[in-house]
Amino acid sequence: MDFTIMTDNAICKELGSRLKAMRLRQNITQKKLAEKVGLSETAIKHAEQGRTKLFSLILLLRELNALDELDNFIKPVTISPIQLAKLQGKQPKRARHS
């Protein structure tokens, strides 16, 4: 799927739809999932519509055994050995103006 051509709202709706599909694949009701993660049933409905907080998304992914999907969501950033040598042990705290 090419997210670059989608609006932000469309991306949120797609992610919510995928979350709903995960829940349905495991045959869990919204109410049962809400009870397991400590959220309201309304919060689950909102998540499946693409309107959720990041923290709630993590709770839901954990309960649905899908935390490994986060590696695909935002890939970890690695620093090359050359960049690491230039930093001389100092990790950047914020981006600099170029």
C-alpha positions as CSV (number, residue, x, y, z in Angstrom):
1,M,0.0,0.0,0.0
2,D,1.4,3.4,-0.9
3,F,0.8,5.6,2.1
4,T,2.5,8.6,0.4
5,I,-0.6,9.2,-1.8
6,M,-3.1,8.9,1.1
7,T,-4.4,11.7,3.3
8,D,-3.5,11.6,7.0
9,N,-7.1,10.7,7.8
10,A,-7.1,7.9,5.2
11,I,-3.9,6.5,6.8
12,C,-5.5,6.6,10.3
13,K,-8.6,4.8,9.0
14,E,-6.5,2.1,7.3
15,L,-4.5,1.5,10.5
16,G,-7.8,1.3,12.4
17,S,-9.2,-1.1,9.9
18,R,-6.1,-3.3,10.3
19,L,-6.4,-3.3,14.0
20,K,-10.0,-4.3,13.8
21,A,-9.0,-7.2,11.4
22,M,-6.5,-8.4,13.9
23,R,-9.1,-8.4,16.7
24,L,-11.7,-10.2,14.5
25,R,-9.1,-12.8,13.4
26,Q,-8.6,-13.7,17.0
27,N,-12.4,-13.8,17.6
28,I,-12.3,-11.2,20.4
29,T,-15.2,-8.8,20.9
30,Q,-14.6,-5.1,21.4
31,K,-16.0,-5.4,24.9
32,K,-13.6,-8.3,25.9
33,L,-10.6,-6.5,24.4
34,A,-11.5,-3.4,26.3
35,E,-11.7,-5.3,29.6
36,K,-8.4,-7.0,28.9
37,V,-6.4,-3.8,28.3
38,G,-8.3,-1.6,30.7
39,L,-9.8,0.8,28.1
40,S,-13.5,1.6,27.5
41,E,-15.4,-0.1,24.7
42,T,-15.7,3.4,23.1
43,A,-11.9,3.7,23.1
44,I,-11.7,0.4,21.2
45,K,-14.3,1.7,18.7
46,H,-12.3,4.9,18.2
47,A,-9.1,3.0,17.7
48,E,-10.7,0.9,15.0
49,Q,-11.9,4.1,13.3
50,G,-8.3,5.4,13.4
51,R,-8.8,7.8,16.2
52,T,-6.6,6.7,19.1
53,K,-3.7,7.7,21.2
54,L,-0.3,6.0,20.6
55,F,-0.3,4.6,24.2
56,S,-3.7,3.0,23.6
57,L,-2.5,1.5,20.3
58,I,0.5,-0.1,22.1
59,L,-1.8,-1.6,24.7
60,L,-4.0,-3.1,22.0
61,L,-1.1,-4.4,19.9
62,R,0.4,-6.0,23.0
63,E,-2.9,-7.8,23.8
64,L,-3.4,-8.9,20.2
65,N,0.2,-10.3,20.2
66,A,1.2,-7.9,17.5
67,L,3.9,-5.8,19.1
68,D,6.4,-7.0,16.5
69,E,4.4,-5.0,13.9
70,L,6.0,-1.9,15.5
71,D,9.3,-2.7,13.7
72,N,7.4,-2.3,10.4
73,F,5.6,0.8,11.7
74,I,8.7,2.9,12.3
75,K,12.0,1.2,11.6
76,P,14.8,1.7,14.1
77,V,17.4,4.3,13.1
78,T,21.0,3.2,13.0
79,I,24.1,5.3,13.0
80,S,26.9,4.4,10.6
81,P,30.4,3.8,12.1
82,I,31.6,7.0,10.4
83,Q,28.9,9.1,12.0
84,L,29.6,7.4,15.3
85,A,33.3,8.2,15.1
86,K,32.4,11.9,14.3
87,L,30.2,12.0,17.4
88,Q,33.1,10.7,19.5
89,G,30.7,9.1,22.0
90,K,28.3,12.0,22.0
91,Q,24.7,11.2,21.0
92,P,22.9,14.1,19.4
93,K,20.1,15.4,21.7
94,R,18.4,17.4,18.9
95,A,18.7,18.2,15.3
96,R,20.9,21.1,14.2
97,H,20.3,23.7,11.6
98,S,22.2,22.9,8.5
